[in-house]
Amino acid sequence: MTQTGFRYFMVLLVAAAVLAGCGTAITRSATGRHAHTTPSTSTRSARVTTPRPSSERVVTADLPEFHTVHMITPQTGWVRTTTFNTSGVVTGSALWRTTDGARTWRRVFHGAGPFLTWAAPTAARAWVVTHTHADGRHLEVWTTVDGGAHWHVRTLLAPWSGPDLSASLVIAANGTGSLVAGVLGNEMQTGPQALWLITDDTVAANPVYTSTNTQFIQASWATPTVGWMIASSALIDDTAAVLFQSTDGGRQWTAVPLPVPASFPSAANDHPQDIPFLSLNAPPTFITPTDGYLLASVTDGPVQGPLITSPVLYQTTNDETWTPVWVGAPNQSLAQLQWVDPQHAWAILSSNNDAQETLATSATGGRSWVSASAPPDAATRPTEDLMALSPTAAVMYAVGQDNHLQVYHTTDGGKTWEAGR
């Protein structure tokens, strides 16, 4: 396979996987829960109030199926569920809320089809984006400020049309953020895309950025004017990029290079037979307007294989250039990363070979990690969410085969765990 053919194959493979899951992506912050997202002011438009029925309260085991768990505090959080028919077609999606530590849930939003994307920036506020397929141009943006008791809907008219849409949503607790939506395209590109800014819990009526041929996936913001966007995967030593920066509130975007770590025997490090392949898991997380972290995956090896993937953590201290500060083990992925402060973080490391999860903590700004003990029976329960409360305290949420969500607490850095019930 030629390098060009390999590149297009890998781009298609990774971009399709990322785009399929990016609709539920939520960026976490240095304080442990949400990205510091403060874009520039946008036009406020009238919203239509449409109550959605808040229906039955159920225990965790009675939820239709777990898909995304997002806890705001140890007591309050959200779950998105999806139901399917026998042919595997989505027949409904729902958003549920708990106020008693995930013991019981109340359904606060229900849609007839799949969500394009959703986000819950606080314990009381949530967003859901759905799509009207009539002409392929209308996006419905649903918001609640009272825990789902009432919903307001805004309809956005996209500058393009198409039935196959992807979308991502990032909103900070202060009510600012952005929505990226586009039509799924061919080869390296995702097709036409648009970016809407969110200010004061209100999405702008018109997009601040549009393009007929881009590959953007998700954005985050360091300041009201400085934003970062991740794109579909690319070869590190090629002209294609996976990270872009805007310094004018999202109107223009410029590619930013990411250096390959010196530990990789790649073409970028004088090994022309190797082709490094880079993908980003989420947009940068900023602890201060200039201090941020970016999690990436690098797949490296000869064109003929075998290819090995390792996680790489990048850091910026000037909101401009990025430096790799940590490289994980081969065939390992960093499933979740939660920052407590600029130096302390919790992470879940997953093995790509046996799907085993390992809990780790860092007190060095991500430069080194120390293994922590996971709950005794967590190996049989895939982790759905990790909440870092302090350098020594955290909460894990895991789902068993009985569809029951178990809550675990630690206050000694993971040495011991106590089940929440």
C-alpha positions as CSV (number, residue, x, y, z in Angstrom):
1,M,0.0,0.0,0.0
2,T,1.4,3.4,-0.9
3,Q,1.8,6.1,1.8
4,T,-1.0,8.0,0.2
5,G,-3.3,5.0,0.2
6,F,-2.4,4.2,3.7
7,R,-3.1,7.7,4.8
8,Y,-6.5,7.8,3.2
9,F,-7.4,4.4,4.7
10,M,-6.4,5.4,8.2
11,V,-8.0,8.8,8.0
12,L,-11.3,7.3,6.9
13,L,-11.1,4.6,9.6
14,V,-10.3,6.9,12.5
15,A,-12.4,9.9,11.4
16,A,-15.5,7.6,11.0
17,A,-14.9,6.2,14.5
18,V,-14.4,9.6,16.1
19,L,-17.3,11.2,14.3
20,A,-19.6,8.4,15.3
21,G,-18.9,9.0,18.9
22,C,-18.3,12.7,19.1
23,G,-21.9,13.7,19.5
24,T,-21.7,12.8,23.2
25,A,-18.3,14.2,23.9
26,I,-18.0,16.3,27.0
27,T,-14.7,18.1,27.8
28,R,-13.7,18.0,31.5
29,S,-11.9,20.9,33.2
30,A,-9.0,21.5,35.5
31,T,-11.4,21.7,38.4
32,G,-12.4,18.1,37.5
33,R,-15.7,18.5,35.6
34,H,-15.9,21.0,32.6
35,A,-13.9,22.9,30.1
36,H,-13.0,26.5,30.7
37,T,-15.0,27.8,27.7
38,T,-15.6,31.5,27.3
39,P,-16.1,32.6,23.7
40,S,-17.1,36.0,22.5
41,T,-20.5,37.6,22.7
42,S,-23.2,36.4,20.3
43,T,-26.6,37.6,19.2
44,R,-29.4,36.7,21.6
45,S,-32.6,35.5,20.0
46,A,-36.1,34.7,21.3
47,R,-36.7,31.2,22.6
48,V,-39.9,29.2,22.5
49,T,-40.9,27.5,25.8
50,T,-42.0,23.9,25.3
51,P,-42.6,21.7,28.3
52,R,-41.3,18.2,28.0
53,P,-43.0,15.6,30.2
54,S,-40.9,14.6,33.3
55,S,-42.0,11.0,33.5
56,E,-41.5,8.0,35.8
57,R,-38.8,7.7,38.4
58,V,-36.8,4.4,38.1
59,V,-34.0,2.7,40.0
60,T,-30.7,2.4,38.2
61,A,-31.2,-1.2,37.2
62,D,-34.4,-0.3,35.4
63,L,-32.8,2.2,33.0
64,P,-33.2,1.0,29.4
65,E,-29.5,0.9,28.6
66,F,-26.4,2.9,29.8
67,H,-24.7,5.0,27.2
68,T,-23.2,8.1,28.8
69,V,-23.1,8.9,32.5
70,H,-22.1,12.4,33.5
71,M,-22.1,13.2,37.2
72,I,-21.8,16.9,38.3
73,T,-21.5,16.2,42.0
74,P,-21.5,12.9,43.9
75,Q,-25.2,13.4,44.3
76,T,-26.5,15.0,41.1
77,G,-25.9,14.0,37.5
78,W,-27.2,12.9,34.1
79,V,-27.5,9.8,32.0
80,R,-28.3,9.6,28.2
81,T,-30.0,6.3,27.1
82,T,-30.9,5.0,23.7
83,T,-33.4,2.3,22.7
84,F,-33.3,0.2,19.5
85,N,-35.6,-2.0,17.5
86,T,-34.8,-5.6,16.4
87,S,-33.1,-4.2,13.3
88,G,-30.8,-2.0,15.3
89,V,-32.5,1.2,14.4
90,V,-32.7,3.9,17.1
91,T,-36.3,4.2,18.2
92,G,-35.8,6.7,21.0
93,S,-33.3,8.6,23.1
94,A,-33.8,10.0,26.6
95,L,-32.0,12.1,29.2
96,W,-32.3,11.1,32.9
97,R,-31.4,13.0,36.0
98,T,-30.5,11.8,39.5
99,T,-30.3,13.8,42.8
100,D,-29.6,11.0,45.2
101,G,-26.2,9.7,44.1
102,A,-27.4,7.6,41.2
103,R,-29.8,5.5,43.2
104,T,-32.9,6.6,41.3
105,W,-33.4,8.5,38.0
106,R,-36.1,10.6,36.6
107,R,-36.6,10.9,32.8
108,V,-36.6,14.6,31.9
109,F,-36.3,14.5,28.1
110,H,-37.4,12.0,25.5
111,G,-36.9,12.1,21.7
112,A,-38.2,9.9,19.0
113,G,-34.8,9.5,17.4
114,P,-31.1,9.8,18.3
115,F,-29.6,12.9,19.8
116,L,-27.1,14.6,17.6
117,T,-25.2,15.7,20.7
118,W,-25.9,16.8,24.3
119,A,-24.1,18.4,27.3
120,A,-24.8,19.1,30.9
121,P,-22.7,21.9,32.3
122,T,-24.3,22.1,35.7
123,A,-26.5,20.1,38.0
124,A,-29.6,22.0,36.8
125,R,-28.7,23.0,33.2
126,A,-28.6,20.7,30.2
127,W,-28.6,20.9,26.4
128,V,-29.8,18.5,23.8
129,V,-29.5,18.9,20.0
130,T,-31.8,17.1,17.6
131,H,-32.2,17.1,13.9
132,T,-35.2,17.6,11.6
133,H,-34.7,15.4,8.6
134,A,-37.4,17.1,6.4
135,D,-34.9,19.3,4.5
136,G,-31.6,18.5,6.4
137,R,-31.1,22.1,7.4
138,H,-32.9,22.5,10.7
139,L,-31.2,21.8,14.1
140,E,-33.3,21.9,17.3
141,V,-31.4,23.1,20.3
142,W,-33.2,22.2,23.6
143,T,-32.1,23.8,26.9
144,T,-33.3,23.6,30.5
145,V,-32.2,25.6,33.5
146,D,-34.4,23.8,36.1
147,G,-33.2,20.2,35.9
148,G,-35.4,19.3,33.0
149,A,-38.8,20.4,34.4
150,H,-39.1,22.8,31.5
151,W,-37.3,23.0,28.1
152,H,-36.8,25.9,25.7
153,V,-36.2,25.1,22.0
154,R,-34.3,27.2,19.4
155,T,-34.2,26.2,15.7
156,L,-31.0,26.8,13.9
157,L,-30.9,27.0,10.1
158,A,-27.7,25.5,8.8
159,P,-26.1,27.0,5.7
160,W,-26.2,23.6,4.0
161,S,-28.5,20.6,3.8
162,G,-27.9,16.9,4.2
163,P,-29.4,13.9,6.1
164,D,-26.2,12.6,7.6
165,L,-25.1,15.0,10.3
166,S,-22.5,15.0,13.0
167,A,-22.4,17.5,15.8
168,S,-20.5,18.3,19.0
169,L,-21.3,20.6,21.9
170,V,-19.0,22.1,24.6
171,I,-20.5,24.4,27.2
172,A,-18.8,25.7,30.4
173,A,-20.6,26.1,33.7
174,N,-20.8,29.9,33.1
175,G,-23.0,29.3,30.1
176,T,-20.5,29.9,27.3
177,G,-19.3,27.5,24.6
178,S,-19.9,26.5,21.0
179,L,-21.7,24.0,18.8
180,V,-20.0,22.4,15.7
181,A,-22.2,20.7,13.2
182,G,-21.6,19.4,9.7
183,V,-22.6,17.0,6.9
184,L,-20.6,13.8,6.8
185,G,-18.5,13.8,3.6
186,N,-15.9,11.7,1.8
187,E,-12.2,10.8,2.2
188,M,-10.4,13.3,4.4
189,Q,-13.2,15.8,4.9
190,T,-16.4,15.8,6.8
191,G,-18.2,18.1,4.3
192,P,-19.8,21.5,5.0
193,Q,-19.5,22.6,8.6
194,A,-20.6,25.5,10.8
195,L,-19.6,26.8,14.2
196,W,-22.2,28.6,16.5
197,L,-21.1,30.5,19.6
198,I,-22.9,30.1,22.9
199,T,-23.1,33.0,25.4
200,D,-25.2,33.4,28.6
201,D,-26.8,30.0,27.9
202,T,-28.0,31.2,24.5
203,V,-26.8,30.0,21.1
204,A,-26.3,32.6,18.4
205,A,-28.8,32.7,15.6
206,N,-26.1,32.6,12.9
207,P,-22.8,30.7,12.8
208,V,-19.6,32.7,13.3
209,Y,-17.7,30.3,11.0
210,T,-18.7,28.2,8.0
211,S,-16.8,26.2,5.4
212,T,-17.7,23.9,2.5
213,N,-14.8,21.5,3.0
214,T,-13.4,21.1,6.5
215,Q,-12.7,18.2,8.9
216,F,-13.4,19.8,12.3
217,I,-14.8,17.7,15.2
218,Q,-14.9,19.7,18.4
219,A,-13.8,23.1,19.9
220,S,-12.8,24.5,23.2
221,W,-11.9,28.0,24.4
222,A,-9.1,29.4,26.5
223,T,-10.3,33.0,26.5
224,P,-13.3,34.8,24.9
225,T,-11.3,35.2,21.7
226,V,-8.8,32.3,21.7
227,G,-10.2,28.9,20.8
228,W,-8.9,25.5,19.8
229,M,-10.4,23.0,17.4
230,I,-9.5,19.4,16.8
231,A,-9.9,17.7,13.4
232,S,-9.8,14.2,11.9
233,S,-6.6,12.3,12.0
234,A,-3.5,12.9,9.9
235,L,0.1,11.8,9.4
236,I,2.4,13.8,11.6
237,D,5.0,14.5,8.9
238,D,2.4,15.6,6.4
239,T,0.7,19.0,5.7
240,A,-2.6,17.8,7.2
241,A,-3.1,18.9,10.8
242,V,-5.3,17.8,13.7
243,L,-5.1,21.0,15.8
244,F,-6.2,24.5,14.9
245,Q,-6.3,27.8,16.7
246,S,-8.4,30.9,16.4
247,T,-7.5,34.3,17.9
248,D,-10.5,36.2,16.7
249,G,-13.4,34.4,18.3
250,G,-13.7,31.5,15.9
251,R,-13.9,33.4,12.6
252,Q,-10.6,32.1,11.2
253,W,-8.6,29.0,12.1
254,T,-4.9,28.3,11.6
255,A,-3.2,24.9,11.8
256,V,-0.9,24.4,14.8
257,P,1.9,21.7,14.5
258,L,2.2,19.0,17.2
259,P,5.8,17.6,17.6
260,V,6.1,13.9,17.6
261,P,7.8,12.7,20.9
262,A,11.5,11.8,20.5
263,S,10.8,8.3,21.8
264,F,9.0,7.3,18.7
265,P,11.1,5.7,15.9
266,S,9.1,7.5,13.3
267,A,9.7,9.3,10.0
268,A,9.7,12.6,11.9
269,N,12.6,11.2,13.9
270,D,14.8,10.1,11.0
271,H,13.2,6.7,10.4
272,P,11.7,7.1,6.9
273,Q,10.3,3.6,6.9
274,D,7.9,4.5,9.7
275,I,4.7,6.5,9.4
276,P,3.4,8.2,12.5
277,F,-0.3,8.7,12.6
278,L,-1.9,11.2,15.1
279,S,-5.4,11.5,16.4
280,L,-6.8,13.7,19.2
281,N,-9.2,12.5,21.9
282,A,-10.7,15.8,22.8
283,P,-10.0,19.6,22.5
284,P,-7.5,21.1,24.9
285,T,-8.4,21.5,28.6
286,F,-7.3,24.9,30.0
287,I,-6.6,25.3,33.7
288,T,-5.7,29.0,33.2
289,P,-6.1,31.0,30.0
290,T,-2.5,30.1,29.1
291,D,-2.0,26.7,30.8
292,G,-3.6,23.8,29.0
293,Y,-3.3,20.0,28.3
294,L,-4.1,18.1,25.2
295,L,-4.5,14.3,25.0
296,A,-3.5,12.5,21.8
297,S,-2.9,9.0,20.4
298,V,0.1,8.3,18.2
299,T,0.1,5.1,16.0
300,D,3.5,4.3,14.7
301,G,5.3,1.7,12.7
302,P,6.3,0.6,9.2
303,V,3.6,0.8,6.4
304,Q,3.5,-3.0,6.4
305,G,2.9,-3.2,10.2
306,P,2.7,-4.0,12.9
307,L,1.3,-0.7,14.1
308,I,1.5,0.3,17.8
309,T,-0.6,3.0,19.4
310,S,0.4,5.0,22.5
311,P,-1.2,7.8,24.4
312,V,0.7,11.2,24.5
313,L,-0.1,14.1,26.8
314,Y,0.8,17.6,25.5
315,Q,1.1,20.8,27.6
316,T,1.1,24.5,26.7
317,T,2.2,27.3,29.0
318,N,1.8,30.1,26.6
319,D,-1.4,29.1,24.7
320,E,0.6,28.8,21.5
321,T,3.1,25.9,21.3
322,W,2.6,22.4,22.6
323,T,5.2,20.1,24.2
324,P,4.8,16.4,24.8
325,V,5.3,15.8,28.6
326,W,4.2,12.1,28.9
327,V,4.1,9.0,26.6
328,G,2.1,6.0,27.7
329,A,2.9,2.4,27.2
330,P,2.4,0.7,23.8
331,N,-1.2,-0.4,23.1
332,Q,-2.5,1.6,26.0
333,S,-5.1,4.3,25.9
334,L,-6.0,7.0,28.4
335,A,-9.8,6.5,28.8
336,Q,-10.5,9.4,31.2
337,L,-8.4,12.3,32.5
338,Q,-9.6,14.4,35.4
339,W,-7.7,17.5,36.7
340,V,-8.0,18.6,40.3
341,D,-5.4,21.5,39.9
342,P,-2.4,22.2,37.6
343,Q,-0.4,19.5,39.3
344,H,-2.8,16.8,40.4
345,A,-4.9,14.6,38.2
346,W,-6.6,11.2,38.1
347,A,-6.8,9.0,35.0
348,I,-8.1,5.6,33.8
349,L,-5.6,3.8,31.6
350,S,-7.0,1.0,29.4
351,S,-5.1,-1.8,27.7
352,N,-6.0,-2.2,24.1
353,N,-5.1,-5.9,24.2
354,D,-7.2,-7.2,27.1
355,A,-9.6,-4.3,27.8
356,Q,-8.3,-4.1,31.4
357,E,-8.5,-0.7,33.2
358,T,-6.0,0.7,35.5
359,L,-6.4,3.7,37.8
360,A,-3.5,6.2,38.1
361,T,-2.8,9.5,39.8
362,S,-0.3,12.3,39.0
363,A,1.2,14.9,41.3
364,T,3.6,16.2,38.6
365,G,1.3,17.9,36.1
366,G,0.9,14.6,34.1
367,R,4.6,14.0,33.6
368,S,4.6,10.9,35.7
369,W,1.8,8.6,37.0
370,V,1.5,6.3,40.0
371,S,-0.8,3.3,39.9
372,A,-3.7,3.4,42.3
373,S,-5.9,0.4,43.4
374,A,-9.3,0.1,41.7
375,P,-12.4,-1.1,43.6
376,P,-12.1,-4.9,44.2
377,D,-14.9,-5.9,41.7
378,A,-14.3,-3.0,39.2
379,A,-12.6,-5.3,36.7
380,T,-16.0,-6.8,35.8
381,R,-17.7,-3.4,35.7
382,P,-16.7,-1.1,32.9
383,T,-16.1,2.4,34.2
384,E,-18.7,5.0,33.0
385,D,-17.5,8.1,34.8
386,L,-14.6,9.2,37.0
387,M,-15.0,12.3,39.3
388,A,-11.8,13.7,40.8
389,L,-12.6,15.7,44.0
390,S,-9.2,16.3,45.4
391,P,-5.6,14.9,45.1
392,T,-6.7,12.0,47.4
393,A,-10.5,11.8,46.9
394,A,-12.4,10.5,43.9
395,V,-15.6,8.8,42.9
396,M,-16.0,6.0,40.2
397,Y,-19.2,4.9,38.5
398,A,-19.2,1.5,37.0
399,V,-21.9,-0.7,35.3
400,G,-22.2,-4.4,35.8
401,Q,-23.8,-7.1,33.6
402,D,-27.1,-6.5,35.5
403,N,-27.1,-3.0,34.1
404,H,-26.7,-1.7,37.7
405,L,-24.6,1.4,38.3
406,Q,-22.3,1.0,41.2
407,V,-20.7,4.0,43.0
408,Y,-17.3,3.8,44.6
409,H,-15.6,6.4,46.9
410,T,-12.0,6.8,47.9
411,T,-10.4,9.4,50.3
412,D,-6.9,8.0,50.4
413,G,-5.7,8.3,46.9
414,G,-7.2,5.0,45.7
415,K,-5.6,2.7,48.4
416,T,-9.1,1.7,49.7
417,W,-12.6,2.1,48.2
418,E,-16.0,2.0,49.7
419,A,-19.1,1.1,47.7
420,G,-21.8,3.8,47.7
421,R,-24.5,1.3,48.5
